[in-house]
Amino acid sequence: MPPDGALTAEQRAVADEAAGGLRGRVPMPLRAWIASPEFGRRAQRLGEFVRYQTSLPPRLSELAILVTARFWTSQYEWYVHRKDALASGLAPEIIDAIALRAEPVFAATDERLVYAFARALQETHAIGDTLYADCVEALGERSVVELVGLLGYYTLVSMTLNAFAFTAPSDAASLAP
């Protein structure tokens, strides 16, 4: 991201809007997106919604974000959302299994379903009828729609962070390729 003095008026407005929103700061991918202010504005608004305003509880949102970060091996995304997932109540054993690309053991049905949904959509690019029906029954149709949006947004974020070589702090645990 250019220094404050080098931002255009439109870029400054986008950065100020983001910092004044629910995040309270300029999110990391916006530092790349700011080169296209309108794209940055629209993407960060979507991000604010899927991060803070969906019908999914934070524990399930963070689970889906970690599955996406692991799928893309997005080091910075993993670094940020691992802490958020722990704070939301997601079990450390689940987080560790995802990091290792191992199948987590879930006590909660909603976590198992969100994990299965995220993995299926990312790996096979489809959701089977049974999984879809189970997710709608457990989470509701609105939450399933918002889950798809969250997965799509964090795919964009992971791709952005990887494409523009955003890295986690040097003392952060790295995801294996």
Secondary structure, 3 states (H helix, E strand, C coil): CCCHHHCCHHHHHHHHHHHCCCCCCCCCCHHHHCCCHHHHHHHHHHHHHHHHCCCCCHHHHHHHHHHHHHHHCCHHHHHHHHHHHHHHCCCHHHHHHHHCCCCCCCCCHHHHHHHHHHHHHHHHCCCCHHHHHHHHHHHCHHHHHHHHHHHHHHHHHHHHHHHCCCCCCCCCCCCCC
